[in-house]
């Protein structure tokens, strides 16, 4: 069965490949909604407000007890402050409209910027010290969200603000609502507006800082590259000289030869042989952390291999993923998105070795303890030993069983 | 954009917070009339600002904790010295604020500084209600509002994603407008609430708060020979309006002074003038509660009818409990102010308020002139004898001899048995003149040599002293020539403010003089203190500053009368009878008055004590939290020791030092023990179980599932980055898995 047929069969069963193909990345930064009105308003007393109420009560008791008129006045001002605070913050938020921009694909553990456009349609009231955050629900991604801050938005002004999100779990998520909240002016009451801004967000698996020799050693079996004679490339092997053209890096200039030839020439290197690499990811149903670790490591290998010009394919039949080896940014993204879409709650399928394993290199990222049957140029990665494949073993993310 | 227009929001906030903090200390210093608070606090805050806040380098925790302990010790010492009161609390709050400024790490810390600022402001208000305090309080409220507004921006920036933290020019204009608008609205609405809030309800329901009032400068005893200086403070004590029978204000500048009697002291012993206990029922026990505006007249109706001056007195800060009501001699009528008064009344011995609440007191008295010429002395009248009980010690012979010599020199018979009673007034005048001319007035008191009579020491050795020495000398010399005399302490009113039409009596106007009997029942005022010296020292200089001060005092009196003295009647006059209080006032009055008197008071005080205990516990908790890392290490060490000890007892070593680990491990171990699976020492548990699949496969499906689930969860737990963060739900999930496995195994067996 060809990979295309395999993908179609998987998509019919509701697996992730179909989703991968259909999920073309939305244009980052493009508005996904028009300026929207709030669908809900919320108010709550803050902790500071609670303390303030207690202090006001204390002032009232003090004033009544001592009949101290300045305390009476202070008490009156305290009450007035609460009233003014409520009225002011309510009026400020009355005419605010919000527009959320599309969210680009992001990598788990890395920051993605979320942009919002805020318009204050009020004629008189400026908006101060507001925060914009995403409303969490069952479809929302987990992770840390740093709210977008609005220091000041004057009447009839428009502003573009940016929040930051650090996703901790790969997957495709929906973000439906955005909350604009402010405690201005006195921090006693937090008033919020909920805007409906449906957007989708793709969080790719973690990009681990794997050892650079990992791909090289496994793929090249200990050799640096396979020299290829018909084209220049990016290996460290010398291939030839050519005349300098503007844009060539200065480091590539062969100064001695240039001096000898009385014109600038640059060194060209040989192109490494792009033999195919299959990344075979197995699944351990009893240990989701190990499976996540396998997915992250697989994604990292795909990323780094593609970067080095190695055609890489994904093989994870137990999780319904099969992508034939390929090169290019689009292929890499397709692989990463496929890995990102894997749902461990779904049914597990039978695992078997890649059909092309005899001809190509196979790198097995094995989550389960049971050893897979392998043959040919197969290399196994032991997930229990991060030091074997991570530059910094302590840098393993928390979600993957790391120490941070 | 200019640099000024691009100020960092954090910088702006920190500056506004600093201004608010210093402003609060300034208000308290002014209220407490102690500039040292401001000086020391400014110094401390400046140091903290330069070395910590500005450079954004909070001090190390250990240093802060150490300073905090020192602050607690200082505050405790202050409380022991000054008593548990507003001052001690304010000192503590100021010190705490300084410490907190060293520890500005999170917006929460900044907020705590602002809360302390408010606490200091409230302390200042509880300390004093002067005009300056009120004026500064309004300014301070604006500063606090501004700081709070910037605090919101500062907190939002701290919590949100990194962004531009500068505040543009337009933003600053908007903030300024907003602060002004909200401040104005708050002040306006606050004033409405101030006027509408019912008064005279629940007074002292929770006991005495704030400083007790005091009539400064005045003393109801005279203790001669006590070193120190007499108060020269110009703080106003009384405001007096003097009118005649037609209601016309008869006060004027440079007029003769009014003597306002406070305490009547008739017993002299060892340099001390005190008031002898009455043989009859003590005056304080005869005090009665009089409703507002009650007129009390002298027993001698003729005298009451002959009043010619009315003194409307406003006492700015009366004492709590018994306090003297100052009145001229000879008072013949007393009118209670706008509040009911528990007044002790003896038109000769004086007036006092028995159960004063402190603060402002209004009353008015009517008196009749006591001119010497009006006294018709019967030449055959018999002089009242000088009571021996009032002089437990006979007048010193030297003092007596001096009085006799003075009278002989003036041609007046000193022997009371030979001297006609009509010469008594002349005799007193002679002695008075002698004292005024031969002795000098000085505020500097020196210690009297041990064993020597203070009056004699003044007359023959020191020959200079303050008014109490002159009054004591005059009284004793009068008694030595057979004329009954008594020392009066009170105030002299001579400073007339033409703007308000009132006399202003200050602390420095406290004075002592003598009343002597020139005929039976006829007591007249004599003052041996040199008037020129006295006025030169106590009267303010007639400079331009004095004129400015008078204007200020006029405003201050307006403040005292309209704001500080705002009461139920003032409220009634503003709101009229149409005030819809919906019965709240009457219910509140009933409730709070019950609290104030009776069992409720005990409950209320119990509540206050409970509040203090709670606050103290909270404080101790905060201290413990400060040292929480140390305590956590201690607790963890103790727990580890206990686990190790227990395992040592049962003969096995444990790598489980965390109590959570230990508990889970124990549960799982118990489950595995039933399966005869040994617990691994080093191998990860989950791998170990997989290796034991032979045994586990013999179990039924639920049991095996439970064991694997539990081990998987425990595995996750062990490899979690922060085991302490394991939720309670997660723990209970693991435990239930293990217990389920146990039950399954039992069922299987």
Interface residues (C-beta under 8 A of the other chain):
Chain A: X48 X51 X55 X59 X61 X62 X63 X64 X65 X66 X67 X68 X69 X70 X71 X72 X73 X74 X75 X76 X77 X78 X79 X80 X81 X83 X84 X85 X88 X126 X128 X129 X130 X131 X146 X147 X148 X149 X150 X151 X152 X154 X161 X162 X163 X164 X182 X183 X184 X185 X186 X187 X286 X287 X289 X369 X398 X401 X402 X403 X404
Chain B: X9 X111 X115 X118 X121 X122 X125 X126 X129 X133 X134 X137 X141 X145 X148 X149 X151 X152 X153 X155 X156 X157 X159 X160 X161 X162 X163 X164 X165 X167 X168 X170 X171 X174 X175 X178 X182 X185 X186 X187 X188 X189 X190 X191 X192 X193 X194 X197 X199 X200 X201 X202 X203 X204 X205 X206 X207 X209 X210 X357 X359 X563 X564 X565 X566 X567 X592 X686 X687 X690 X708 X712 X715 X716 X719 X720 X721
